[in-house]
């Protein structure tokens, strides 16, 4: 992402790209959790089941 893109609009009127990225970053930090890896039984998304 280039610096000039950070001011671009997003579908949410309250956030430009910079504010949205900051919001998402803060949510991840505040959650204190890392994303979990999931193993999929099937590669087909419609029929995939989580283990």
C-alpha positions in Angstrom: 0.0 0.0 0.0 1.4 3.4 -0.9 1.1 6.4 1.3 -1.1 8.2 -1.1 -3.7 5.4 -0.9 -4.2 5.8 2.9 -6.6 8.6 2.4 -8.9 6.7 0.0 -12.5 6.2 0.9 -13.9 2.8 2.1 -17.4 1.5 2.0 -17.8 2.6 5.6 -18.2 6.4 5.6 -16.6 6.7 9.1 -13.3 5.3 7.9 -10.7 6.1 5.2 -8.1 3.4 4.5 -5.7 4.7 7.2 -8.4 4.7 9.9 -9.7 1.3 8.9 -6.3 -0.2 9.0 -5.7 1.4 12.4 -9.0 0.1 13.7 -8.3 -3.4 12.5 -4.8 -3.3 14.0 -6.1 -2.1 17.3 -8.8 -4.9 17.3 -6.1 -7.5 16.8 -3.9 -6.1 19.5 -6.8 -5.8 21.9 -8.0 -9.3 21.3 -4.6 -10.7 22.5 -5.1 -13.7 20.2 -3.4 -14.8 17.1 -5.4 -16.2 14.2 -5.8 -19.9 14.5 -4.8 -22.2 11.6 -7.5 -24.5 10.5 -7.2 -27.7 8.6 -9.7 -28.3 5.9 -10.9 -31.8 5.0 -11.9 -30.8 1.5 -10.4 -28.2 -0.8 -13.9 -27.3 -2.2 -15.1 -24.4 -0.1 -18.8 -25.4 -0.3 -18.2 -28.9 1.1 -15.2 -28.1 3.4 -15.6 -28.9 7.0 -13.4 -27.6 9.8 -11.6 -30.1 12.0 
